[in-house]
Amino acid sequence: MALKKTRHSTIIPETPEALFRDLRNRKIEGLLSHQADILREYQKEETLNKSNVALQLPTGSGKTLVGLLIGEWRRRKFREKVVYLCPTRQLVNQVVEKSINEYGIKAKAFTGKQKEYDPRIKTEYSRGKTLAVTTYSGLFNTNSFFQDANLIILDDAHAAENYVAKFWSILIERKKHDSLFKNIVSFLRPILSESDYSIFFKESPDISDKSWVAKIPTSDLYEKILELIELIDGYTSDDSCDSNMKYPWSVLRDHLFACHIYLSFNAILIRPVIPPTKTHKPFSQAKQRLYMSATLGEGGEIERLFGMENIVRLPVPEGWDKQGIGRRFFFFPESSLNEESSLNLVMKMLRSTPRSLFLVPDDEQAEKVKNKIKEQTKHQIFESKEIETSKQDFICKDGAVGVLANRYDGIDLPKDECRLLIVKDLQRATNIQEKFLVTRLCAAVIFNDRIITRMVQAVGRCTRSDTDYAAVVILGDELKNLLLNPDKQKFLHPELQAEIEYGIEQSEAEKEETYFAEIEYGIEQSEAEKEKERNFLENLNIFLEHGEKWNQAEEDIIYHRGALEQAKLPAIEKLKETVSDEVKYQYCIWHRNFEEALAKCESVFSQLNQVNDEELRGYIAFWYYLAGSAAWMGAKDGITSMESKARDYFKRAAKVAPEVTWFSRLARLSLEDEVPQVDPRLSKVIEGLEQRLIKLGTRNSTKFDKEVRAIFDNLNPPIKDRQNLTDEGRNKLSKKFEDGHERLGKLLGYDSGNSTTHSAPDPWWIAGDDLCIVFEDHSEGNTETTLGSVKVREAASHPKWIRENKDTSLSQSADIIPVLITPCAKIEPDAKPYTADVCYWNLEDFKKWATNAVSTVRELRRSFPGEENLDWRKRAIQAYQDAGIDPSSLLEKLRQSKLRDLPSD
């Protein structure tokens, strides 16, 4: 048998561009100018040997080819092992297919379990004979096959945060891990407030309960860590334990002190602030990491996502600051239709297109959407797991809808694969840590870049090249508020701004035209709704045909684009400066170096304090808290001098952001009385007001005005003859009043509720965990009636009902104030013994108070920025106090008028 040839004479191209010309099996003629520009920047000496390099190219501009060329060139020139990472399996397969069939570059897919990898391709990679393409999870696991990669290319780096952080995170879900979830809640019982603890056991949680998030202060947790470790050890040692729990626990177990525990109604998250990726050798030992993204961000986002400081960014090619990729036509049906009608319109849009993609924030929304699709169409529904592995079945099916929950990236459907994209309620926060920082600490400034990136990625799923086009339908208040707010729009790419503005004009034109039809010509609402739907569908057809009728719209968008600029996000330069110390802090705390961790915290907030920016206050307070926590742990470990620093920094956190109720508990650890005190009850009410205003929308006042109108219509129903009302009439009247009363409480920001059970009170308003005002509404009475003992005894019994009702979030020592609202001015003598401590509120006086309260809210709404904001909270707190509608003022007013003081006949 003849000897095999073992040596090859190989000519190694000097540059990636030269390599491209040598790839004779490629299907594309040449590199685009911007691709060549990026490659030339990369091969400069000051970049080529850097450990961390990032490049940014818009979606559809050939970023994958650039990454593969760099990888193949380094594999040949430096004999390096190269790993190319993608978010999903579907993208892994897509990259490999393109690499081989379009670019002529050898690449192998590594997906699934390591033991199932083909031995032949494992050998090829190990010998440096092929590029390896795998998922982020393929590298970030406790036993990665890719232990010695020289170059790691991270595609869609902006989308990798949760894939990477998952390696250092334990997510304990109520449904999946019921036993452990309950045990940890029980373990945390001594730390939690009564109201927080009670939320976990509510039988009928409302929207506010499901959106609630909290964090366990490090100062409360540190000395209990060993006990918590034992608890989780007992669960993870079981053979049946979920591997998604067991492996991350092995990473976190000995570093639990460096982690934070975040709570929500449905889950508990344990993780560090920043993923300490340098501790994962398969990632950190690579000679170079190349981060590729359509949107890198300007404030250090990639550094925070990957726990790496000093990432060198290649300059973005000229021209991309104005021109975008593809064309999108935005529809905002909820600008002129209600929620139900908008969803019905979307169902008709689905039926008019062969394939559609529907993105929703969570599984609950996904189920609702799928049920609606099943009811109104015959389309086949594809879920994320079916599309992620391979999209082939989806794109070959006419009459298909992909419904994906909490997935705004990683699925590419160009050209005729999908022309209709529906996005409902993009989540500003994708994990509990983010949600806590955004909603509880008002530190959204750190996520502004990330939120915009997610939104841009979400609306770009179906436009992947210059000539691609897709219709994008926006549903839900949160996403609509983000896109329609001019103060937010200005931070977007000019092309996207112009597309959104054009879509708004078309959608709101429908509103104006049909409004005048309804008012001036007497067209019934149903006919007006039909006309709106027809116009939306006609516009969709014009766009999808993409012919002469659309050309004028195209010119309008391009013309408008020319006058627009992309503004920089608030404090973005300063956030970029601090990111290096933020990352260094994480490694110091991870390695138990509390003194150095404290020094890094001090450096961070010292730099942030140089900028007088209200939007930074929440984030600065968070870093004071982290400083206090590092000092607290240092003191408990024997560095006694750090205890005073811990107390001082906890005090400073509360002082910087007194409107944040979460910091008030930490402030009590301070020995000084200098911390400005904001009534925690009022702070909770203002937080509730924020959420209510967000829910009602900020672009226009339609929903807000409708809610206010409903409140006052119910509180002031027209009654011709109050004295001669039938029992049925009285019952209807009282129910309407109770509904208006409950809605008023919610609008003001109280945790407002009502019950239909026998002997239950009428509405109650809760502020914090230590105040409940519980009402007995006697709106159906009249001024000539004398209050009898039945109504009085009902009012007096309500505090007992509230205390025994497990669905309220009150502490055992809470103030529960019973109030009777009535037009009556006298009380029967035999009813007086039952009045106890019941307060009296005259019906007309209550209505005047309600009018004043709603006017205050309306005025505050005019300056509301559309999201949690500390400066606005400060003004809202003052406005409530000035108007006398804050909990303390209301309490003082009620206590001045007791039912027992009413005169008797």
N, C-alpha and C positions, 0 to 999 in steps of 0.2 A: 504494500500500500504506500502510495507516494506521501511524503511529508507535506503537512499543511503549511501554507504560507502564514507566517506569524508576524511579519513586520510590514508596515505600510509607509510609503513615503507620502506624507501629508503636508500640504501647503496651508499654513494657518494665516487667514486674512488678518491684516493689521487693525482693521476697524470693523464694527458691526455693519456699517454700510457696505464695505467690501465683501463681507460675508454674504449679505443679501444678494449681491450680484452673482455670487457663486452658487446660489441655491437654484439649480436649473429645473427642479420639479415644481416650482411655485406656479400658482395660477394667476397671481397679480403681476402687472407689468413693472411697477416701480414704487418706490417709497413716495409718500406725500411729503410736501415741503416741511410741514410741521413735525412729521416723524423724523425726518433727517435732521432737523434743527435740534430736537431733543437728544438724538443719538450723539450728535457732535458735542453737545453740552456735557453729556454723560462721560465721554471718553477723555475729557480734560483731566490733567493730572491731579488737580485739586479736588476732583470728585471721584475719580476712578477707584481710589484706595480708601475712601471713607467707609466707616462701618455702617452708617445709616444714611441712605439717600432716598429722596422722595421725588416723584415726578407726577405732574398733573396734566391730564388730557381729557377733554370732554367726552362723554359717552358717545360711542359711535365714531370716534376719530382715529381708531386704529391703535389703541393703547396696548391691546393684547400682542400685536405683532412686535411692537417696540420691546415689550418685556421678554418675549420669546427670543428675539434677536440678541438681546443683551445676554440672556441665559446661555444660548447656544454658543455665542462668541466666547464667553468666559469658560465654558466647558471645554472648548477646543484650545483656546490660547493658554489658559492657566491650568488645564486639566482638573477643573473643579467639578464637584458634585452639586447639581443644581436642583432645587425644589421650587415648584411653582404652586402657590396656594390659592384656592378659590373658596368662596363661601359655601357652595352647595355641590352635590354630586353632579347635578345636571350641568353646571358650569364647568366642572372638571372634564366631563365627556365632551362638552362643546369646545373647550380649549384644545383638547387633544385632537379632535376631528379637524379643527381649523389648522392646527400646527402641521399636521401630516398632509392633509388634502389641499390646503390653500397655500401654505407657506413652504412646504417641503422640508420641515424641521422634524426630526425624530423626537417623539414624546410618548410617554406611557402613563396610563391612568392608574392610580393607586386608590381604590375606594373600598369601603367595607372593612371587615375585620382583618387585622394584620395576618392572621393565620391563613386567610383565604387569598393572600397575594400570590400571584403566579411566581413560582421560584425562578423562572427564566428572566422575568422583567426585574425581579429583585437583584439578580446577578448583574444584569445590564446596568442598573443604576449604581450598584456598589462598585463596579469597575469604571464608572464615569462614562458610559457609552450612550446614555440617553438622558433626556430631561425627565424628571419625575413630576407629575401633576397630581395633586391631592387636595383634600379639603383642609381647612384650618384645624379641624379636629384631628386630622391625620398627623399633624405635628404636635398640637397641644394636647397630649395625653401622657399618662404616667409611663408608658412603654412604647414610645414612638419608634418606628422602624428607621426614621431619618435622624439618627443620632449625630451624624458627622457631616451634615450639609455644609458646603462652603459658601454658597449663595442661596439666599431665600428670597424669592420674588413674591410679594404679597399683593395680589390683585384685589380690586375693590376694597382697599384698606379701610376706607371710611365705614364700610359695612361690617367690619370684623369685630367690633367691640364686644358684642355678647358672645361670639364664638371664642374669643380669646379669654375674656373675663370668666367664662364658664369653668375654665380649668382651675380658677381660684375662687369658685363660688359654690355654695350649697343652697339650693332652693328647696325648701320644705313646703310642699303644697298640701292644703287641707284635704283635697280629694285623694291624692296619690299616696300620701304618707300620714294617714289619719292618726295613728297611734303616736308617732314621734311629734307631730304637730301639737297634739293635745298635751303631751308631756312637757314640751318646751314652754307652751303657754302657762302651764301649771308652775313650772320652774321660775318663770318670770313674774308670777303673781305678786310677790312682795315688792317688786320694782315698779310695776305698772300702776297707774292711777285707776281709780274705780271705773271711770268712764271708758278708758282704753281697754281695760280687762273685760268689761261687760260687752264690748263690741263683738268679741269672739263668740259669744254665746247667744247672740240675737237669733231668734227663730225666723224673723221676717226682716232681714237687713234691707235698708233702703239704699238709694244711690249714694248718699253721703257716707254710709257705712262701707259700701263696697269701694269707694274711692279714698277712704281713710288710709293714711300711712303714718308711721311713727318710727322712732329710733330709740334703742336702749343706750343711755349715756354710758360712756366708757367708765366713768367714775363709779357707777352703780354695778357694773359688770365685773370689773377686774378681779376682785377678791372671790368671785363665784365661778371663775373660769374652770378650775379643776373639777368642780361638781358638774358643770355643763359638759366638759370633755367626757366624763364617765357616762353621762346620760346618752350622748351621741355614740360613744364607743359601743354601748350595749346594743344599739340599734344596728350600727354598720357591721358588727361582727357576725350578724346573722347571715347565713348563706343566701337567704331570699332577698337580701337588701339590694335595692336598685343600684346598678353600677354607676349611674349618674350621681349618686350620693356617695358611694363608697370611695371612689377614686379621688374626687375633689377633697373629701374629708382627710384622706391620707396626706394631702398637700397642706391643708389648713391646720390640722390638729395641733401641731407644735408651734403654730404662729397665731393662735386664736386671739391673743392679746392685741395683735396688729390688725384685727378685723373689726367690722361693725355689724351689728344686728339690726336689720330693718324689718318692720312689721306691716302687714296689711291684713285685710279680712280673710283673704284666701291663701296667703303664703307668708313665709318667713325667709328672709334672705340673709346669708352670712357671707361677707366678702370684704377685702381691703378696698380702700378708696380708689387706688390705681393698681392695675394688675402688675405684680413684680416680675415681669417677664425675664429679667436677667437671671433669675433663680432657676429658670428652665433651660438646661444646657443645650438641648437640641436647637433652641432658638438663639441663645446668647453667644454660643461658641462659633457661630457662622462668621466667616470673614466679612461678609457684607449682607445687609438686609435692604432690599429695594422695595419701597412702598409705592404702589401705583393707585391712583384714584382720580375720579372725575372732579372731586371737590376735596382738596386737602384741608381747607380751612386756614385761617390766618392767625388764630389765637393760640396755637399749640395743641390743637385737637389730636393730631396723630401721635404726638408725644404722650399725651395723657392716655390715649387708647392703648398704646403699646408699652407704656412704662419705660420709654427711652428718651433721654435728653439729647440735644444737639443733632437733630436730623437735618441734613443738608437738603434744601429744596432746589430743584432745577427750575430755571425761569420758564414761565408759561409762554408759549409761542405768541407772537404778535397777532392781533386781530381777534383773538378769542374773547377779549373783554367786551366785544359788541355782538358778534354773531354766534348764534347757538346751533344746535344740531336738530334737524327735522322741524316739523311744524305741529303744534298742538292747538286745537280749538277747545277752549274751556267753556263748559256749561255750568251755570249756577242755578239750577231749577228752584232751589229753596229761597231765592231772592224774590220769586213771584208766586210760588206754590207752597202749600203747607207740606209737612214731612211725608204724610201718607200719599198725597198726590204726586209728590216728587218721586217717591219710590215706584209708584204705578207708572209714571212716565219712563223711568229707567227700564222697567220690564218691557215696555214697548220698544225702547231703543235696543234692548237685547235681541228682541225678535227680528229686528231689521238688519242685524249683522251676523255673520256666520260664527264669529268667535269673540268673546269678551273676557276681560279680566276684572274681577271685583275684589278690591283690597279693603279689609275691615280691621279694626283695632284688636279684636279678641275673639275667642271661640264662641262666646255668647252671641255676639253680633253676627258671626258667621252662620250660626244655626238659624237665626231669624231671616237672614238673607236667603239661605238655601231653601227654607220653607216657602218664602215668597216666590222664588224662582220655580219651585215645583208646582205651586198653585197656579201661576199665570203663564208658564211656558212649558214647552216639551223638551227644553234643552238638557243636555247631559252636563252634570256638575262634576268638575275636577277639583280635588283638594290639593294642598301644597305638596303632600308626600307623593302624589301621583305625577305631578309636574316636575318636582325637583330631580327625581331620578332620570326621567326622560320626558321631554315635552312632545315627543313624536305622536303619541295617540291624540293629544289635545289638538295639535295643529293640523292633523289629518281629518278632524271631525267637523262637519258643518252642524251648527246648533250646539255649541259648547260654551260653557262658562267656567272659568277658573275662579274659585272663591278661596282667598288666602287670608289667614288671620295673622296680624302682627308681622307681616312680611312686606317690606317696602323696597327690597332690593334682591338681587340674586336671581331674578327671573327675567330673561330677555326675550321679547316677542316682537321681532321686527317685521316690517312690511305687512304682507297679507296674513301673516300668522295671527295678528290681532290689531284691529283698528279702533276698538272701543275700550276705554279704561275708566272704571268707576272707582273713586277713592272716597271712603267714608271715614270721617273722624280720625285722621292721623293722630297718633299719640305723641304728645310732646316728650314723654318719658317712656322708655321701653323696659325699664326695670325699676324695682322699688327704691333703690338708692337714688336714681335720677329723680323719681317722683317726689321723694322726700325733700331733696335739695330745691326742686322747682316750686312745689306747692307749699311746703311748711317753712322753708328758710328764705323763700323769695330769692334764690340764687340762680335764677334762670340765665343770668348773664353768661355763665360758664357753659351753658348748653345751647345758646343762641345759634352758634355755628353748626352744631350737631343737628339741631331741630331743622334748620334750613336745608342742610344736606339731605336729611331723610325725606323732606318734602320734595326736594328737587329730584331725588332718586325715584320716589314714588310716582311722580307724574311723568317720568321719563321711561317707564318700563316698555313702552310700545313705540318709541321714536329712537331708533338706534343708528341712523345715518342722515346725511344732509338732505336726502330726498324723501325720507320717511315721514309719515304723518299719522296722527291718531287723535280721536276725540277724547277729551278728558272731562268726566262728570264729577263735580265736587258735591258731596253730601256731608251733613253734620256741622254743628256749630263751631267746634274747635278749629277744624281745618279751614272752614269758610272765613272765620274771623282772622286767621293768620293771613290768608291770601287777599282778603278784601280791605285790610287795614293799610292805608297809605304809609303809615309809620313803619310797617313791616315790609311792605312791597319794595321799598327803596333799597333794601339790602339784597335783593335778588338780581340775577343777571338781566341786563336790559332786554334781551330777547324774551325772557320769561315774563318780565314786567309788562311788556307790550302785549303779549298773548293774553295775560290775565285781564288787563284793562279792556281789551277788545271783547273778551268773553263776558265781562261784567256789563259792558255797554249793551251787548245783545240780550243778556238775560234780564237786565233791568228795564230794557225797552219793552219787553213782554209785560212787565209789571205795569208800566205807565199806560200802554195802549189798552190793556184789558181793564185797568182801573177806570179809565174814562168811559170805556164801553159800559161798564157796570153802572157808573154813576149817571152819565149823561144820557145814555140810550136805554137804560132800564134792562139790560141783558141780565138774565138770571146767572147766579154764581156758577151753576153747573155748565152753562153754555160758555161762560168766560173761561172756566177751567179747560174745557175742550179746545177752545181757541188757542190758549196758551200752549197746550200739548201739541196741537197741529203745527204751530210756529216753531217750537223746539225741534220737532221731528223733521220739518222741512229744512231747517238750518243744518241738521245732522246729515241729511241726504245730500244737500249741496256740498257740504264739506267732504263727505266720503266719495262723491263723484269726482271731486277735485278738478273740475273743468272750468269753463269760462266764467260761470257764476261766482266761483270762489276767487278768481284772480283779483278782483277789486278788493276783497277782504285781505288778501295777501299783501297787496300794495299798502293798505291802511296800516297793517301791523308793522311792516318794514319802515314806513314813514314815521310812525310813532316811536319805534325803537331808536331812531336816530337822535331823538331829543332826550333820551334817558341816560342816566349814569347809575352805576352801582355804588351805593354808599358803604362805608366801613361800619361794622358793628360797634356798639359802644365799648370803650375800654379795651378794644381788641389788641392794640399794641402792648399795653401793660400786661395783659393776660399772656401774651407771647413771651414777655420778659420773665415772668414768674414761673413758667412751666418747668424750667430746669430744676429750681429748688423744690417745686411740688413733687417732682419725680424722685429727687434725692431723699426727700422726707420719707417717701414710702419705703425705700430700702433701709433707711436708718431704723425706722420703727419695726420693720420686718425682722431685722437682726438684733432687736432689743437694745439698740443704742439710743436711749431716751434723751440723753443730753444733746446729741447731735441732731436728733429729730426735732427737738425744741428749737434749736438754732435755725434749722431750715424753715420751720413755721414762722419764726420771727422775721426771717428774711422775706418770706412771701407777703405777710401782711404789712411789713414796712414799705415794700414796693407798691402794694395796692393802695396804701394810704396816701401815696404821693398824688393820686388822681382824685380830684373832688367830683366823684361820679356817684349819684344816688343808687344807680343800678348795681354798684359793687358792694353795697352795705351788707347784704345777706351773705355774700361769699366771703367778705372780710371777717364777719362774725363767725363763720364756719371755721376759718383758719385760726381764729382766737380759741375756738373750742378745741380744735386739734392740738394746739399748743398746750392748752390746759390739761388735756387728756394725757399727752406725753409726759408733762411734768407730774401729773397725779400718779401715773404708773411708776415713774422714777422715784417719787417719794415713797410709795409703797414697797419699792425694791430696796429701800435703805438710803436713798439720797435725800435726806431730810430737808435740805435747803430748797428742794424743788416744790415743797408743799405750798409755800406762800406764793410761788409763781403760778402754780395751778389755780389757786383761788383767785389770784389777780386776773388771770386770763379768762376764767369763767365769768368773772364780773365784767370784763371788757366786752365779751361776746354779747352779754345781755344789754350792756350800755350802748353798743353800736347799733343793735337792732332790738330796741325795747318793744317793738310791735310784734315780734315773733314770740308766741307763747311758749314754744319749746325751750327757749333759753332761760325762762324765768325760774325754772326749777334749779338749773345750774347756778344761777345767781345766788341762791340761798346758801351755797357752799362758801360764798365770800363772807369774810368776817366784817366787812364794811357795809355801810348803809348808803353808799354813793350811787348805787344803781337806780336809774330812774324807773319808777314803778308805773306800769300801764295796767289798768284793771284787766286781769286775765279773762274775765267774763266778756268784757267789751272786745278784746282782741279776738276771741273765738267768734263773736258775732260778726266782726268785720271780715274775718276769713270766710265765714259763711256767705256774707254779702258778695265778696269777690266771686265765689263759685257760682252764685245765682246770676250775677251779671254776665259772667262768661257764658253760662247756659242760655241766657236770653239773647245773646249776640250783641256785638258792638258796632257792626257796620252801619246798621240802621236801627230805628226804634220800633220796628213793626211788632216783634215778639214782646218787647218790654211794654209797649202801649197796650197790647192785647191783654197782657197779664194784669196790668193796673186797672184796665177797664173791667175785667172779670172780678177783681177784688172789690171795687166800688159798686158794681152792679149787684153783687151778692150781699154786700154790707148795707146797701140802700135800695132794696127792692120796692117798686111802686105798689103801695097798698091803699086802696080807696077807703076801706072800712075796717080798720084794725080791730075795733071792738067786737065786730060780728063775724070774725073769722071762724070757719069750721075747724074741727080737729085736724082734718087732712090738710087744710090750708095752713094751719099753724105749724104742722110738721114740715111741710115743704119750705115754709118761710125760715124755720129754724135751721134746716139742713143747708139751705143756701147761705145763710149767715155764717154758719160754722165753717163752710168751705172757704168763704171769703176771709174769715178770721185766720184760718190755718195758712192760707196762701199769703196773707199779709206777713205773718211771722216768718215764713220762708224767704219772702222778698227782703225783709229787713236783715236776714242773716242768722236768725235763730234756728235751732234744731226743732222744727215745728211738726207736731203730729196730731192725730185724732184717732178715735176708736169708735167702731159701731157696735161694740159689745154692750150687753145690758149693764146698767149701773156705771158705765165708764164715764169719765169726764168728757167735756167738750174739748176744744183745742188746748194744747199745752205748748209753751215756748221754753226751750232749754238753752241756757248759756253756760258753756263749760261743763264741768262735772259737779258743780255745787250750787246751781240755781235752776229752779223750775217754777215757772208761773203757770198755774193750772186753772183753767177757766170753766165756769158754768155760764153758758150763754142763754139769756132769757130775752132774746130779741123780739119774740112774738108777743111779749107783754105790752102794756100801755101805761101811760102816766096816771091813769085813774085807778089802776089795779094796786092792791096791797099785797106785798110779798107774804106768802104762806110758808109753813114749816117744811113742806115737801121739798120745795126748791132750795131752801136754806140748808136743809140736812144733806141734800145732794152735793151742794158746793162744799160743805164742811167735810164730807167723806172723801173728797178727791185726793188729798195728800196721801192717805192710806193706800188708795188704789195705785197711785204713781209709785210708791215705795215697793209695792208687791209686784209691779209689772216688770218682768225681767228684760223687756225690750227697750227700756230707757237706760241711758248711760250716766246714771247719777251715783255719786258716792253716798254712803250711809248717812253722812253728816250734812248732806245737801240741804239748803234752804228750799222748802217747797211752799209756795205762797198761793193759797186759794183765792180766787177772785170771782165775784159774781157781776156780770155785765147785764144791766137791766134798765128799762125806762122808768121802773117804779121808784117812787120817792118815799114810800112808807112801808113799814113792816108790821105784820100782825104781832100782838103782844106775846102770844104763845109760841112764836117762832124765835124770839130773842134768845132763849136759853141754848139754842142750837147754833148760834152764829159763830161761836168759838173765835177764831182769829181771821175769819173770812173778810177780805177787802171788798169794798163796794166801788164799782166804776159805772157811773151813769152812761147810758147808751149814747146819748148825743155827745157827751164829752169824749167818749171813746172814739167816735167817728171823727171828731175834730182832731184828736191826737193822731189818728190814722192818716188823715189828710196831710198834716204837718210832716209826719214820718215819711210818707211816700214822696212828698215834695223834696225832702232832704236827700232821699235816695236818687231821685231824678236829677238833682243838681250834681251829686257826686258822680253819677253815670256819665255826665258830659265830659268829665276829665279822666274817666277810667281808661287806662292804657290797654285794656284787653287781656291782661295777664297779671299774675301776682306781682305786686310792686310795693316796696317798703315806703317810698315817699307818699304814694297814694294812700296807703294804710294810715300813715300818720295824719294826713289831712282828713280822712274819713273818721278817724277816732275823734278828732277835734270837732268835726261837724256834728257827729252824734251827740257829743257832750253839749255843744252850743244849743242844739235843738231840744235837748232834754229827752232824747229817745234812747240813750244808752241804758244798760241794765241798772246801774246804780241810781240814775235819775228816775227811771220808771219805778223802781222799788220804793224810793222815797215818796213818790207821788201816791202810790197805792197804799202805803202804810199810813198815810195821813187821813185816809177815808175808810173807816171800818163799817161793816154792815150793822154791827150792834148799835152804832150811833144814829141810825135812821130813826126818825120819829114814828110813833105808833098812833093809831087812831085814838 
